[in-house]
Amino acid sequence: MLRVFTYVEIPMQLHKTNLARAELQPGVRTLGQRERTLLLLADGSRSAQDFHKLFDGDGEKIALRLLSEGFLERQGMPVLAPVPQATDQFEGKRSLATARMFLFDLCERMFVRRNPEMAAYFRVELRNAKDAKTMLASSRQMLEHIEREAGHERADAISQRLAMLLPSDAYEDAHAPG
């Protein structure tokens, strides 16, 4: 099998700016406690992704917001690392049916041997997923479980593949007021 690699940038570390240092001075409080805590933790040894698990999963979002607002900055040299890329580019028609079949296949390959109860649960969820909203909710649950079991790289690769299969308007349909 031919292996194709792309290069991704390994994130640079976050450092406090002068604006952050001023915010952390006694008597100055323009930010909330979570933001101030994150500023204290930004010591140059962590990237925004390293904060992901903080604050019930909102840490990375908060770090990125602080970065955009000028409280944090990225420093260091970006490093490029090779990451395998799928060579099987999908050229077929995008549809919910195609995405559903992919998810059923994924369920069989990932869960049947290791966790038959989980496989049965996802089969029922996928059978009941008749629209974009329920299909995406089921796929999110499956991807979260895959991430816990196989790591975020595997879950990301599957998520990218799923995005190639779903109709381009599936995300809008899923978030439309209903």
C-alpha positions as CSV (number, residue, x, y, z in Angstrom):
1,M,0.0,0.0,0.0
2,L,1.3,3.4,-0.9
3,R,1.7,5.7,2.1
4,V,1.4,9.4,1.6
5,F,2.6,11.9,4.2
6,T,1.6,15.4,4.8
7,Y,3.3,17.7,7.2
8,V,1.5,19.4,10.1
9,E,2.8,22.1,12.3
10,I,3.3,21.1,15.9
11,P,1.8,24.0,17.9
12,M,4.0,26.6,19.4
13,Q,3.9,27.3,23.1
14,L,1.8,30.0,24.7
15,H,3.4,32.9,26.6
16,K,1.9,35.8,28.5
17,T,2.0,39.2,26.9
18,N,2.4,42.5,28.8
19,L,-1.4,42.8,28.7
20,A,-1.7,39.5,30.5
21,R,1.0,40.5,33.1
22,A,-1.0,43.7,33.7
23,E,-4.2,41.7,34.2
24,L,-2.5,39.5,36.8
25,Q,-1.4,42.5,38.9
26,P,-3.2,42.9,42.3
27,G,-6.3,45.0,42.1
28,V,-6.8,44.5,38.3
29,R,-9.7,42.2,37.3
30,T,-11.1,42.6,33.8
31,L,-11.2,38.9,33.1
32,G,-13.1,36.1,34.8
33,Q,-11.5,33.5,37.1
34,R,-11.1,30.9,34.4
35,E,-9.3,33.3,32.1
36,R,-7.0,34.5,34.9
37,T,-6.2,30.9,35.9
38,L,-5.3,30.0,32.3
39,L,-3.1,33.1,32.1
40,L,-1.2,31.9,35.2
41,L,-0.7,28.5,33.6
42,A,0.6,29.9,30.3
43,D,4.2,29.7,31.2
44,G,5.7,28.8,27.8
45,S,5.6,25.1,28.3
46,R,2.0,24.5,26.9
47,S,0.2,25.0,23.7
48,A,-3.5,25.9,23.4
49,Q,-4.3,22.2,22.8
50,D,-2.7,21.3,26.1
51,F,-5.4,23.3,27.9
52,H,-8.3,21.4,26.2
53,K,-9.3,19.3,29.3
54,L,-9.5,22.3,31.6
55,F,-12.8,23.8,32.5
56,D,-15.0,20.9,31.3
57,G,-13.3,20.9,27.9
58,D,-13.5,24.7,27.3
59,G,-9.8,25.4,28.1
60,E,-8.6,25.4,24.5
61,K,-11.4,27.7,23.4
62,I,-10.5,30.1,26.3
63,A,-6.8,30.0,25.4
64,L,-7.6,30.7,21.7
65,R,-9.8,33.6,22.7
66,L,-7.1,35.0,25.0
67,L,-4.6,34.6,22.1
68,S,-6.9,36.5,19.8
69,E,-7.5,39.3,22.4
70,G,-3.8,39.8,22.9
71,F,-3.4,38.3,26.4
72,L,-1.3,35.4,25.0
73,E,1.1,35.0,22.2
74,R,2.8,32.0,20.5
75,Q,6.5,31.8,20.6
76,G,9.1,29.4,19.4
77,M,9.9,27.8,16.1
78,P,7.1,25.9,14.5
79,V,8.1,22.3,13.9
80,L,6.8,20.3,11.0
81,A,6.0,16.6,11.7
82,P,5.0,14.0,9.1
83,V,1.5,12.6,9.4
84,P,0.3,9.7,7.2
85,Q,-2.5,10.8,4.9
86,A,-5.2,8.6,3.4
87,T,-4.6,7.7,-0.2
88,D,-8.2,6.7,-0.9
89,Q,-9.7,10.0,-1.8
90,F,-13.5,9.6,-2.1
91,E,-14.8,10.6,-5.5
92,G,-18.4,9.4,-5.1
93,K,-21.6,11.2,-4.4
94,R,-22.0,12.8,-1.0
95,S,-25.1,11.7,0.8
96,L,-26.5,10.8,4.2
97,A,-26.9,7.2,3.0
98,T,-23.3,7.0,2.1
99,A,-22.2,8.4,5.4
100,R,-24.6,6.0,7.2
101,M,-23.1,3.0,5.4
102,F,-19.6,4.2,6.3
103,L,-20.6,4.5,10.0
104,F,-22.2,1.0,10.0
105,D,-19.0,-0.4,8.5
106,L,-16.9,1.5,11.0
107,C,-19.1,0.2,13.8
108,E,-18.4,-3.4,12.7
109,R,-14.7,-2.9,12.3
110,M,-14.1,-0.9,15.5
111,F,-16.5,-2.3,18.1
112,V,-17.9,-5.8,17.3
113,R,-14.9,-7.8,18.7
114,R,-13.8,-5.4,21.4
115,N,-17.1,-4.2,22.7
116,P,-20.2,-6.0,21.3
117,E,-22.6,-4.1,23.5
118,M,-21.3,-0.8,22.2
119,A,-21.5,-2.1,18.6
120,A,-25.2,-3.0,19.2
121,Y,-25.9,0.4,20.7
122,F,-24.4,2.2,17.7
123,R,-26.2,0.0,15.2
124,V,-29.5,1.0,16.9
125,E,-28.5,4.7,16.9
126,L,-27.6,4.6,13.2
127,R,-30.8,2.8,12.3
128,N,-32.8,5.5,14.0
129,A,-30.7,8.4,12.5
130,K,-32.9,9.5,9.7
131,D,-31.8,13.1,9.3
132,A,-28.6,15.1,9.4
133,K,-29.0,16.2,13.0
134,T,-29.4,12.7,14.4
135,M,-26.8,11.3,12.1
136,L,-24.2,13.8,13.3
137,A,-25.1,13.2,16.9
138,S,-24.6,9.5,16.5
139,S,-21.4,10.0,14.6
140,R,-20.1,12.4,17.4
141,Q,-20.8,9.7,20.0
142,M,-19.0,7.1,18.0
143,L,-16.0,9.4,17.3
144,E,-15.7,10.2,21.0
145,H,-15.6,6.5,21.9
146,I,-13.0,5.9,19.1
147,E,-10.9,8.8,20.5
148,R,-10.9,7.2,23.9
149,E,-10.1,3.8,22.6
150,A,-7.8,4.5,19.7
151,G,-6.5,8.1,20.2
152,H,-7.3,11.4,18.7
153,E,-5.3,10.9,15.5
154,R,-7.5,7.9,14.5
155,A,-10.7,9.8,15.5
156,D,-9.5,12.8,13.5
157,A,-8.8,10.7,10.4
158,I,-12.2,9.1,10.6
159,S,-13.9,12.5,11.1
160,Q,-12.1,13.8,8.0
161,R,-13.3,10.8,6.0
162,L,-16.9,11.3,7.3
163,A,-16.8,15.0,6.3
164,M,-15.9,13.9,2.7
165,L,-19.0,11.6,2.6
166,L,-21.6,13.9,4.1
167,P,-23.5,16.4,1.9
168,S,-22.0,19.8,2.1
169,D,-25.2,21.2,3.6
170,A,-25.5,18.5,6.3
171,Y,-23.9,20.7,9.0
172,E,-26.3,23.6,8.2
173,D,-29.3,21.2,8.3
174,A,-28.2,19.8,11.6
175,H,-28.0,23.2,13.2
176,A,-31.1,24.7,11.7
177,P,-33.9,25.6,14.1
178,G,-36.3,22.7,14.1
